Amino acid sequence: MSDNLFELFRSRFPADRSRPFIIVPAGPVFSYGDLEAVSARFAHVLVASGVKPGDRVAVQVEKSPQAIFVYMACLRTGAVLLPLNTAYQPDELEFFLSDAAPAAVICQPGRAEQLAAIIGKTGIAARLLTLGADNTGSLVDEAASQPADFATVARGGGDVASILYSSGTTGRPKGAMMSHANLAANAQTLHQLWGWQPDDVLLHALPIFHTHGLFVATNCVLLNGSAMIFCAKFDAEQVLDLLPQASVFMGVPTFYTRLLTSPRLNADTCRNMRLFISGSAPLLSETFNDFVSRTGHTILERYGMTEGGMFTSNPLVGARKAGTVGPALPDMAVRITDDNGVVLPQGEVGGIEVKGPNVFIGYWNMPEKTKAEFTADGFFKTGDVGVIDAEGYVSIVGRAKDLIISGGYNVYPKEVEDVIDRLDGVVESAVIGMPHPDFGEAGLAIIVGESGRELSAAAVLADLKGRLANYKVPKQVVFVPELPRNTMGKVQKNVLRDFYAEMWKTSLEQAS
């Protein structure tokens, strides 16, 4: 008996394989039969390229139905999918490829030369394939002559299905290993908990290089054997055009704030909608309440992270409380602890720890880090700070790991600071998260420059855009003679946040 995740999905496919799976707005419709056939052909290409069970396949391509078929092909061959943000720059890619040592790299045709150079620089033995969002590239060309069936490779539940990288506070990215059983458990729980119906249609406007869009949204659709409308990216006006054709929508808070700016958002626009879900960043109570008053729908907020998918969720039936992420999922244990790991009573604030079948199995090539992040009784230390109320609802009140969540993407200040500190003329820097009406949070870089050197904010930002994914680049830069420190020499970021709060607010008002 195989625990390969693809076999679980296939057991839920509609008997009529001509039923739609992916609907591209103003474009083609791909059926479940297409999913099976194209993923089989892609799987044959991967095997012919030397990919074996357990090998990593790095994928940095634009969002497209074919990118989902690559995900399915990796599962079918027993390979480990390594999705990479399309915004990653060469220095970032060099680390990921050298660390994961993939057997194959799939990239956009326009970046083939760049990726070939990076592969050569790292010295890994990886086959380079290309895949364009318009269904072009060497992968498509080679797949055309391959059979439309493929015998899915048997995998155990504990075998790794995907590695998702998230940066750490030390600046070194960490690869969270998600097993077939991890992904299956979370998908099955969410499918049941969110009451998926046979005729549900998901409006999918999320990226597919992280947990939210790839594993939460897509996996629920696959388990449901139903269709999703597949937008290349989020566009508020396009989403409003498509909402009457859908019943479920998943988004980050930024999506909802942008939808609320349109006078077209109303109860009639949402007349066919069953459920709106929000995650990846905190949803402001103001956004929560405004959405209810405009549409009659109460957004369901939930909480999770790269290292395990979803951990908690507001209920489908019952109170959805603004400012909370709901109770623990039925198969999850969530607790609050103090700095010494002592479990705190209900109502007290502390570190959030979680345990359940969907929690990842460890960090790739980092056994000591893995050991440090789990307690002796198997709970994962999320690094978030929260509180659980009398009804079991969890509220996130802070982030112990100094994380910034900008537009739903995780930004770790240490990683950005390390890049800034390497720039000519920079002595040191501090990056802090500040409130932003559109992105939720955005970065502010405070820089100490070398004496006598002229630095400009525009030049620093331009340099960073060539070294970091755009969502990691701070929105503003200020220069100071020194950074505030406590008696232990640690930079007091709370002082910086307070000091620059008025300047930040004023600059946002002027920009608007």
C-alpha positions, -999 to +999 in steps of 0.1 A: +000+000+000+015+033-011+012+065+009+022+086-021+001+118-019-008+116-056-026+083-050-048+100-023-056+128-047-064+104-076-088+085-053-108+117-051-108+126-088-142+126-105-152+094-123-157+116-154-122+127-160-134+153-186-147+175-157-127+207-153-098+210-129-082+243-138-101+271-156-079+299-169-098+332-172-102+340-209-081+309-216-082+271-218-098+247-194-078+217-182-096+186-171-087+159-146-079+138-176-054+165-187-039+165-152-033+127-153-019+128-188+003+158-186+017+150-152+025+115-166+044+129-195+063+153-172+071+125-149+087+105-178+108+135-187+120+138-151+129+101-149+147+104-183+166+133-168+180+111-141+156+121-113+152+093-088+129+089-057+141+113-030+159+136-054+151+173-053+135+191-082+139+229-080+111+248-097+112+286-103+085+293-129+056+317-133+022+305-121+005+284-147-015+251-149+017+234-162+034+244-129+007+224-110+013+195-133+050+196-124+040+194-088+020+163-096+048+148-117+072+152-087+048+133-065+044+106-091+081+100-095+088+101-057+109+132-062+110+161-037+095+194-050+115+225-042+093+255-052+112+288-054+098+323-054+101+339-089+114+370-073+146+354-059+178+369-072+210+351-083+227+352-049+196+337-032+192+310-059+229+301-055+223+292-019+192+272-025+207+251-052+239+245-035+221+236-003+194+213-018+216+199-046+186+192-069+189+166-096+168+188-119+161+226-121+130+239-140+130+276-148+114+301-171+129+301-206+141+337-201+162+328-171+178+296-185+212+313-191+212+328-156+203+294-140+228+275-161+255+299-148+244+294-112+243+256-116+278+257-130+290+279-101+275+256-075+290+225-091+258+204-087+249+178-113+214+191-122+196+188-155+182+222-165+147+223-181+125+253-190+088+259-187+070+290-198+037+303-185+025+300-221+031+263-222+065+265-239+099+254-230+121+223-232+100+204-206+069+208-228+088+199-259+103+167-245+070+157-228+051+158-262+065+124-272+061+107-238+033+083-228+002+097-212+004+071-184+029+066-156+031+041-128+032+062-096+062+054-074+053+040-040+063+062-011+059+059+026+041+084+047+074+096+062+091+102+029+097+138+020+074+152-006+085+188-006+111+212+009+100+248+014+126+273+024+120+301+049+147+324+061+159+323+097+168+350+122+204+340+117+201+350+080+206+314+067+174+301+050+160+268+064+144+241+043+113+227+060+108+191+049+071+182+044+063+145+041+036+128+021+018+121+054+022+157+066+006+172+035-022+145+034-032+150+070-035+188+067-054+186+034-079+161+047-085+180+079-090+213+061-112+197+035-135+184+062-133+214+085-141+240+058-171+219+045-161+215+009-190+208-013-191+187-046-199+218-067-174+242-050-152+263-073-121+279-058-110+313-071-073+309-069-053+342-070-024+332-047+012+325-057+021+288-059+056+288-045+045+287-008+022+267+015-009+289+012-014+288-026+002+254-033-006+231-005-036+247+013-056+259-017-046+235-044-046+204-023-081+211-010-094+214-046-076+181-055-092+163-026-125+177-036-122+166-072-136+200-082-125+230-102-105+262-096-104+294-115-066+300-119-056+337-120-019+344-129-018+369-100-041+389-078-059+417-095-088+432-075-109+441-106-104+407-121-113+389-089-144+410-086-153+400-122-148+363-113-164+361-079-199+353-093-184+322-109-168+309-076-179+297-042-146+298-022-118+324-021-085+323-002-064+354+002-039+373+023-051+404+042-037+426+015-062+410-010-091+420+012-080+456+018-076+461-019-110+446-026-125+469-001-113+499-020-135+491-049-172+503-049-180+471-068-175+449-037-210+443-023-234+415-014-245+411-051-209+406-063-206+378-036-240+363-042-226+328-051-198+328-025-199+303+003-166+311+021-139+337+023-106+326+040-077+347+051-042+338+063-004+343+060-006+375+080-028+391+107-062+404+095-070+438+111-103+439+129-112+469+109-108+449+076-128+420+092-157+443+102-157+464+070-159+432+049-189+419+069-208+452+065-200+455+027-207+419+017-226+401+045-198+375+046-176+370+077-140+362+067-127+329+082-092+336+095-067+308+102-031+303+114-002+283+101+033+285+087+057+268+063+066+242+089+033+225+089+005+241+069-024+251+091-025+248+129-057+266+139-089+279+122-120+299+130-150+276+126-171+271+095-202+270+118-200+291+149-184+324+160-156+337+139-139+362+162-121+393+148-085+394+159-083+356+165-072+327+144-096+303+160-092+271+180-067+243+172-075+220+143-092+187+155-059+167+151-036+195+165-025+203+200-016+240+206-002+253+239+013+285+253+046+283+272+070+307+290+106+313+282+116+282+302+091+259+284+066+257+312+030+254+300+010+285+309-026+285+320-054+298+298-053+336+293-016+341+298+007+353+270+036+332+259+053+312+231+030+292+208+039+255+205+021+230+182+020+193+177+002+172+151+004+150+121+010+179+097+040+194+115+071+190+094+097+163+100+127+186+102+150+211+085+170+199+055+207+194+064+201+210+098+198+183+125+209+205+153+185+233+144+157+207+141+165+193+175+165+228+190+131+237+176+113+207+190+106+201+227+113+168+244+076+158+241+075+166+204+060+201+202+073+225+176+083+260+188+067+283+163+085+315+175+051+333+176+037+348+208+000+343+216-027+337+240-056+312+242-090+324+255-116+306+276-132+292+244-099+279+230-095+307+204-059+316+197-048+352+192-014+361+179+001+390+198+036+391+185+065+373+169+094+363+190+116+357+159+113+393+148+095+383+116+080+409+093+050+398+072+046+420+042+018+413+018+016+377+032+053+370+026+077+364+054+106+388+057+133+381+083+152+414+092+185+396+098+186+384+063+180+419+049+204+434+074+232+411+063+228+422+027+227+459+036+257+456+058+277+443+028+270+474+008+299+499+003+298+527+028+276+509+053+288+502+089+257+485+102+219+485+099+187+476+116+155+466+097+121+469+115+086+462+105+062+491+104+024+491+099+013+495+063-023+500+051-018+478+020+009+453+029+001+449+066+037+456+074+066+470+054+103+473+062+121+504+073+159+503+072+179+524+096+215+526+084+248+538+100+271+549+073+309+553+072+322+587+083+327+609+053+308+587+029+277+600+011+249+575+009+215+580-006+183+561+002+175+558-036+209+543-043+206+518-014+172+507-025+182+503-061+212+482-050+190+460-028+165+454-056+193+436-075+202+414-045+169+406-028+134+395-038+113+427-041+090+419-012+121+418+011+133+453+000+125+479+027+100+507+016+121+534+032+157+541+043+169+565+070+205+573+081+216+577+117+250+582+134+244+552+157+218+526+167+203+526+202+215+496+223+208+482+257+234+474+284+240+441+267+248+457+234+216+445+217+200+469+192+167+482+207+143+478+179+114+488+200+130+522+205+135+525+168+098+516+161+086+542+186+110+569+174+101+566+137+064+559+141+054+595+134+078+599+105+065+567+090+029+577+094+035+611+079+053+596+048+024+572+042-001+600+044+019+621+019+022+591-004-015+585-004 
